[in-house]
Amino acid sequence: MSQDGAAKAPRDRVQDTRGFVARALIVIGLTTLTVLLLLGAWRVQSVVFLLFLGILLAVFWRGLARPLARSTPLPMTWAVGVVIVSLTVLVGLLGWFFAPPLVTQLQLLAAAVPEALEELERTLTTTPLGRALRREMPDMTDQETVMDLLLPRLTDFAGQFVVQLFGTFAATAGVVTNLVFLFFTALFFALHPDFYRGGVVALFPKARRARLDEVLRAAGETLWFWLLGRFVAMVAVGLMVTLGLWALDMPLALLLGFLAFLLDFIPYVGPFAASVPALLLAFTVGPWTFVWVALLYTAVQQIESYLVTPVVQQRAVELPPILTLIAIFGFGGLFGLWGLLVSTPLMAVLLVFVRKLYLEDVLGDAPGEDATPPRRPILVRRRNA
């Protein structure tokens, strides 16, 4: 080996070592920054989730405004304004007509739930099956009652579901402040989405900006179709429950149907939580009423699962049930009710990122495609021949 080659070898090793150290420091720095960002997001998780809810609301507004802007001379910003004003007037009118009976029925429901639990306690103490169940209940003393044991569990799981929902929403600085923050966040995103999307894209290398912009647009379309499908399913469930309870001559049918409409936003967990107060109330009316109400809620869920949802998902986003359950219990376990609220739309967005950035960009494949490429070259050769 010549002297020049012998001199270059140590310099090459030094440069390789410096390059490795530089890359290692970059990786460590990015990892540290990611951890700090995640810790910061964890500390202000309510703000992060409110921001995501604002994006959802903005996507909903723009989705409704898009056909208006296409069919009229109105620009998109004006179309969004028309949609917001129209929805505000519609919600105000619905509140004007339905808020008083809903509030009255809510008060009646709050008074009926303890009565239903007492009726359940009497049943458990007077029937053979109830006495057998009572003997199996753990840690029951003579001073305790069945209601003492069941009430905390029912309250924790379903009885106070809506109260906890609004309590969580109001935990940071009050419900009014959060509503104002949510409204203006959604308004800014809805009026100028390109500005904020461009700000996110600008944080990445120029070579990846066009692709990232495409992925963010696809995520927005996914959120719109998910919201559309979820809203149609919620309306269908609310109407079916209200009309079914009215046909069964159940009290508080309007409130219970409205509760089913709201809680159906959270798949699986929401419908079950909505059925608990209806079943408790039906228990006070009579055993056959309880059976018919249980059958009604079961039938509504079957119709939603096998008829409404498949029809809607022809254009909307189809999330596999296992991923939906993982999202609900995963985000719900980590973040509580905030996680439950955003679990399924957030999972839909994550699926877009996985499909676009990993399956297509990294693996060079798209889901559902065959491993063997189509035989287009053969057709081209035949056509050229």
C-alpha positions in Angstrom: 0.0 0.0 0.0 1.4 3.5 -0.9 2.0 6.2 1.7 -0.9 8.2 0.3 -3.3 5.2 0.7 -2.0 4.6 4.2 -2.6 8.3 5.1 -6.1 8.3 3.6 -7.3 5.2 5.5 -7.1 6.9 9.0 -8.8 10.0 7.6 -11.6 7.9 6.1 -12.1 6.1 9.3 -12.2 9.5 11.2 -14.7 10.9 8.7 -16.8 7.7 9.0 -16.7 8.0 12.7 -17.7 11.6 12.6 -20.5 10.8 10.2 -21.8 8.0 12.4 -21.6 10.3 15.5 -23.5 13.0 13.6 -26.2 10.6 12.5 -26.5 9.2 16.0 -26.8 12.7 17.5 -29.6 13.5 15.0 -31.5 10.3 15.9 -31.1 11.0 19.6 -32.2 14.6 19.2 -35.2 13.7 17.1 -36.2 10.9 19.6 -35.8 13.3 22.5 -37.8 16.0 20.7 -40.6 13.4 19.9 -40.7 12.3 23.6 -40.8 15.9 24.8 -43.6 16.7 22.4 -45.6 13.6 23.4 -45.1 14.5 27.1 -46.2 18.0 26.4 -49.2 16.7 24.5 -50.0 14.4 27.4 -50.0 17.4 29.8 -52.3 19.4 27.6 -54.3 16.5 26.2 -57.6 18.3 26.5 -56.4 21.1 24.3 -55.0 18.6 21.7 -58.3 16.7 21.6 -60.3 20.0 21.4 -58.0 20.9 18.5 -58.8 17.6 16.8 -62.5 18.1 17.4 -62.2 21.6 15.8 -60.7 20.0 12.7 -63.5 17.5 12.6 -66.1 20.3 12.8 -64.2 22.3 10.1 -64.2 19.2 7.8 -67.9 18.9 8.4 -68.6 22.5 7.5 -66.5 22.4 4.4 -68.0 19.1 3.3 -71.5 20.7 3.5 -70.3 23.9 1.8 -68.5 22.2 -1.1 -71.7 21.4 -3.2 -73.0 24.9 -2.4 -69.9 26.5 -3.8 -70.0 24.3 -6.9 -73.6 25.0 -7.7 -73.6 28.8 -7.0 -71.3 31.7 -7.8 -70.4 31.9 -4.1 -66.7 31.5 -3.2 -65.8 28.7 -0.8 -65.3 31.1 2.2 -68.8 32.6 1.7 -70.3 29.1 1.3 -68.8 28.1 4.6 -70.3 31.2 6.2 -73.7 30.3 4.8 -73.5 26.8 6.1 -72.4 27.9 9.6 -75.3 30.5 9.8 -77.8 28.0 8.4 -76.7 25.3 10.9 -76.8 27.8 13.8 -80.4 28.8 12.9 -81.4 25.2 12.5 -79.9 24.2 15.9 -81.6 27.3 17.5 -85.0 26.3 16.1 -84.6 22.7 17.2 -83.5 23.9 20.7 -86.5 26.3 20.8 -89.0 23.5 20.1 -87.3 20.4 21.7 -85.2 21.8 24.6 -88.1 22.3 27.1 -89.5 18.8 26.8 -86.0 17.3 26.8 -85.1 19.2 30.0 -88.4 18.0 31.6 -87.8 14.4 30.6 -84.2 14.6 31.8 -85.4 15.6 35.3 -88.0 12.8 35.2 -85.3 10.3 34.2 -83.0 11.5 37.0 -85.9 10.8 39.4 -86.8 7.5 37.8 -83.4 5.8 37.9 -83.3 5.4 41.7 -86.8 4.0 41.6 -85.7 1.5 38.9 -82.7 0.5 41.1 -85.0 -0.1 44.1 -87.3 -2.2 41.9 -84.3 -4.2 40.8 -83.3 -4.6 44.4 -86.8 -5.9 45.3 -86.6 -8.4 42.4 -83.3 -9.7 43.5 -84.5 -10.3 47.1 -87.9 -11.8 46.3 -87.2 -14.2 43.4 -85.2 -17.5 43.6 -82.9 -16.3 40.8 -82.4 -13.0 42.5 -81.6 -14.7 45.8 -79.1 -17.0 44.0 -77.5 -13.9 42.4 -77.3 -12.1 45.7 -75.5 -15.1 47.3 -72.9 -14.9 44.6 -72.3 -11.1 45.1 -69.0 -10.5 46.9 -68.6 -8.8 50.3 -72.3 -8.4 51.1 -73.0 -7.6 54.7 -76.3 -7.5 56.5 -76.2 -3.7 56.5 -75.6 -3.4 52.8 -78.3 -3.6 50.2 -78.2 -4.7 46.6 -78.7 -1.1 45.6 -75.6 -0.1 47.6 -73.6 -2.6 45.5 -75.1 -2.0 42.1 -75.5 1.8 42.2 -71.8 2.7 42.2 -71.1 0.2 39.4 -74.0 1.4 37.3 -73.1 5.0 38.0 -69.5 4.5 37.1 -70.2 2.7 33.8 -73.3 4.2 32.4 -75.5 6.1 34.8 -73.3 9.2 34.8 -71.9 8.7 31.2 -73.3 11.9 29.8 -72.6 13.8 33.0 -68.9 12.7 32.9 -68.8 13.5 29.2 -69.8 17.1 29.7 -67.7 17.2 32.9 -64.6 16.2 31.0 -65.4 18.7 28.4 -65.6 21.4 31.1 -62.6 20.3 33.1 -60.0 22.7 31.8 -61.5 26.1 32.0 -65.3 25.8 31.8 -67.6 24.6 29.1 -68.2 28.1 27.6 -64.4 28.7 27.1 -64.0 25.3 25.5 -67.0 25.9 23.2 -65.6 29.2 22.2 -62.2 27.7 21.5 -63.8 24.8 19.6 -65.9 27.2 17.4 -63.1 29.5 16.5 -60.6 26.7 15.9 -63.1 25.1 13.5 -63.9 28.4 11.9 -60.2 29.2 11.2 -59.6 25.7 9.8 -62.8 25.8 7.7 -62.1 29.3 6.1 -58.4 28.8 5.3 -57.4 25.1 5.4 -54.7 25.6 2.8 -52.9 28.1 5.0 -52.6 25.7 8.0 -52.0 22.7 5.8 -49.2 24.6 4.1 -47.7 25.5 7.4 -47.5 21.8 8.4 -46.1 20.8 5.0 -43.4 23.5 5.2 -41.8 21.8 8.3 -40.7 18.9 6.1 -38.0 18.6 3.3 -39.0 20.1 -0.1 -38.7 16.7 -1.8 -41.5 15.3 0.5 -43.8 18.3 0.6 -46.0 17.5 -2.4 -46.6 13.9 -1.2 -47.3 15.1 2.4 -49.8 17.6 1.1 -51.5 14.8 -0.9 -51.7 12.6 2.2 -53.1 15.4 4.3 -55.8 16.1 1.7 -56.6 12.4 1.6 -56.9 12.4 5.5 -59.4 15.3 5.2 -61.5 13.5 2.7 -61.4 10.4 4.9 -62.6 12.5 7.9 -65.5 13.9 5.8 -66.8 10.6 4.6 -66.4 9.1 8.1 -68.4 12.0 9.6 -71.0 11.7 6.9 -71.4 7.9 7.5 -71.5 8.4 11.3 -74.1 11.2 11.1 -76.4 9.1 8.9 -76.1 6.2 11.3 -76.7 8.4 14.3 -79.9 9.9 12.8 -81.2 6.4 11.8 -80.6 5.0 15.3 -82.1 8.1 17.0 -85.3 7.9 14.9 -85.7 4.1 15.3 -85.3 4.2 19.0 -87.6 7.2 19.5 -90.4 5.7 17.3 -89.9 2.2 18.8 -90.2 3.5 22.4 -93.2 5.6 21.4 -94.9 2.6 19.9 -94.2 0.6 23.1 -95.8 3.5 25.1 -92.5 4.0 27.0 -92.2 7.2 29.0 -89.4 9.7 28.1 -89.2 8.3 24.5 -87.9 11.6 23.1 -85.1 11.9 25.6 -84.0 8.3 25.3 -84.0 8.6 21.5 -82.0 11.7 21.7 -79.6 10.0 24.0 -79.3 7.1 21.6 -78.6 9.6 18.8 -75.8 11.3 20.7 -74.0 8.3 22.1 -74.1 6.4 18.8 -71.2 8.7 17.8 -69.0 6.2 19.8 -69.5 2.8 18.2 -70.2 -0.2 20.4 -69.7 1.5 23.8 -72.1 4.4 23.1 -75.2 2.3 22.1 -74.7 0.0 25.1 -74.5 3.0 27.4 -77.6 4.5 25.8 -79.6 1.4 26.4 -78.9 1.2 30.2 -81.3 4.0 31.3 -84.0 2.8 28.9 -83.8 -0.7 30.3 -83.8 0.5 33.9 -86.9 2.7 33.2 -88.6 -0.2 31.4 -88.0 -2.4 34.5 -90.2 -0.1 36.5 -93.0 -0.4 34.0 -93.1 -4.1 33.8 -91.2 -7.3 33.0 -92.7 -7.6 29.5 -91.9 -3.9 28.8 -88.3 -4.7 29.8 -88.2 -7.6 27.4 -89.6 -5.6 24.5 -87.3 -2.6 25.1 -84.3 -5.0 25.2 -85.5 -6.5 21.9 -86.0 -3.1 20.4 -82.4 -1.9 21.2 -81.0 -5.2 20.0 -83.0 -5.0 16.7 -81.9 -1.3 16.2 -78.3 -2.3 16.6 -78.6 -5.2 14.2 -80.3 -3.0 11.6 -77.5 -0.4 12.0 -74.8 -3.0 11.8 -76.1 -5.0 8.8 -78.2 -2.6 6.8 -77.5 1.1 7.6 -73.7 0.9 8.0 -73.0 -1.2 4.9 -75.1 1.1 2.7 -73.4 4.2 4.1 -69.9 2.6 3.9 -70.2 2.2 0.2 -69.0 5.8 0.1 -67.9 6.3 3.6 -64.9 4.9 5.5 -65.0 1.3 6.5 -63.0 0.6 9.7 -62.5 -3.1 10.5 -64.3 -3.9 13.7 -61.2 -5.1 15.5 -59.4 -1.8 14.8 -62.5 0.1 16.0 -62.5 -1.8 19.2 -58.7 -1.4 19.6 -59.1 2.4 19.1 -62.0 2.7 21.5 -60.5 0.8 24.4 -57.0 1.9 23.7 -57.6 5.6 23.4 -60.3 5.4 26.0 -58.0 3.6 28.5 -55.2 6.1 27.9 -57.2 9.4 27.8 -60.6 8.6 29.3 -63.7 10.2 27.6 -61.6 12.4 25.5 -60.0 9.3 23.9 -63.5 7.7 23.5 -64.7 10.8 21.6 -61.9 10.9 19.0 -61.0 7.2 18.9 -62.6 6.1 15.6 -61.9 9.2 13.5 -58.3 9.3 14.8 -58.0 5.6 13.8 -59.3 6.4 10.4 -56.7 9.1 9.9 -53.9 6.8 11.2 -55.0 4.2 8.6 -54.6 6.8 5.9 -51.1 7.6 7.0 -50.2 3.9 7.2 -51.6 3.2 3.8 -50.1 6.2 2.0 -46.7 6.7 3.8 -45.9 3.0 4.6 -47.7 0.6 2.3 -47.4 2.8 -0.8 -44.2 4.8 -0.2 -42.1 2.4 1.8 -43.3 -1.0 0.6 -44.3 0.2 -2.9 -47.7 -1.5 -2.6 -51.3 -0.6 -2.1 -53.7 -2.6 0.0 -55.9 -5.0 -2.0 -53.5 -5.1 -5.0 -52.3 -8.5 -6.3 -48.6 -9.3 -5.9 -48.4 -10.1 -9.6 -48.5 -7.0 -11.9 -51.2 -6.8 -14.6 -50.2 -7.9 -18.1 -50.5 -4.5 -19.7 -47.1 -4.9 -21.6 -48.5 -7.9 -23.5 -51.6 -5.9 -24.6 -49.4 -3.0 -25.6 -47.2 -5.3 -27.8 -50.3 -6.8 -29.4 -51.7 -3.4 -30.1 -48.5 -2.2 -31.6 -48.2 -5.3 -33.7 
